[in-house]
């Protein structure tokens, strides 16, 4: 009987140990903090990365998800997708604008406002959420389409600020007036909740913080799980830069053009093909104007044709104009911070134009160069009379004996002669002066 009770006690202890261990493991697994650094523009690639990180945090029942943000802005559609995921997230989301020197501009404002907790590092700034793509001049404010887009952005910003209990008036000013704030000003105006030097300091401030929905955050001693982009996301992230895509596109075009005018299959086809494939991957990510693509290809074609057509540079001029217009209209991104830089455009087109002019100049010099082979190459050659020319005789030109006819009357044996022309294997020569 005693043995039976001891066995029962041991079983009870083992069962309780298993239960407690399971509970502790469950709490440990659900208590992780997921952290993602987003440094760059808001585009389809960065959007997918953020959405993947939020979904992973939800699947793992994380304590919270921290998005460390540094962005000049980005595409409106990508920003809205991120904001929608933030508002629907079951895991508390913290947006931390950092480190020092970082910014949350344009689309970054909306993402920061949509967080459950917003924080900034000293030396950072937030604001300037005006839809810059709509700015087209001094009369842009009177344009109905501009007013429609601004009002839509204002309503979106105000609704987010109201949902998260932030400064609604400033949210509107950031859109209408492109208002921007420093980190301390943002804290003072109720745009953010905390000011922290780094992630560790932020987590210390968040420990015990109660959210608007009543949940209390516990961050002390919690494991931080760093979310890193995959290799595919890294590659596509580079290709989301309009400047890189533009350079790849131009180099790929001229690589194929070079291969077209070279015999056989070689470096031009391989390099040009790879560069164009990478460029087209980037063009699928970014908002592209197909007319701009066509103008760039047409401009390159004109510049190539000018190397084979005597137009005195007319085709090259047309090609440069076509390249410029196509380059400035290639992407539907007007924000200079994330769009195609005019410095890149002029640098690339200037290089291409210089190379084209070099090829054209060499082509003209070859066309006007005196032939040095064949019968035509004998013209203006200097030889020696091997007999008296009166007016016919023999001459030695270029190591060969020829029948010759003098155009200067009698030429004595041994005198130097110059070939004037050739007719039926007879050299017409004149005395060398």
Buried (B, 14 or more C-beta within 10 A) or exposed (E): EEEEEEEEEEEEEEEEEEEEEEEEEEEEEEBBBBBBBBEBBBBBBBBBBBBBBBEBBBEBBBBBBBBBBBBBBBBBEBBBBBBEBBBEBEBBBBBBBBBEEBBBBBBBBBBBBBBBBBBBBBBBBBBBBBBBBBBEEEEEEEBEEBEEBBEEBBEBBBBBBEBBEBBBEBBBBBBBEBBBBBBBBBBEBBBBBBBBEEBEBBBEBBEEBEBEEEEEBBBEEBEBBEBEBEEEBEBBBBBBBBBBBBBBBBBBBBBBBBBEEEEEEEEBBEBBBEBBEBBBBBBEBBBBBEEBBEBBBBBBBBBBBBBEEEBEEEBBBBBBEBBBBBBBBBBEBBBEBBBBBEEBBEEBBEEBBEEBBEBBEEBEEEEEEEEEEEEEEBBEBEBBBBBBBEBEBBBBBEEEEBEBBBBBEEBEEEBBBBBBBBEEEEBBBBBEE
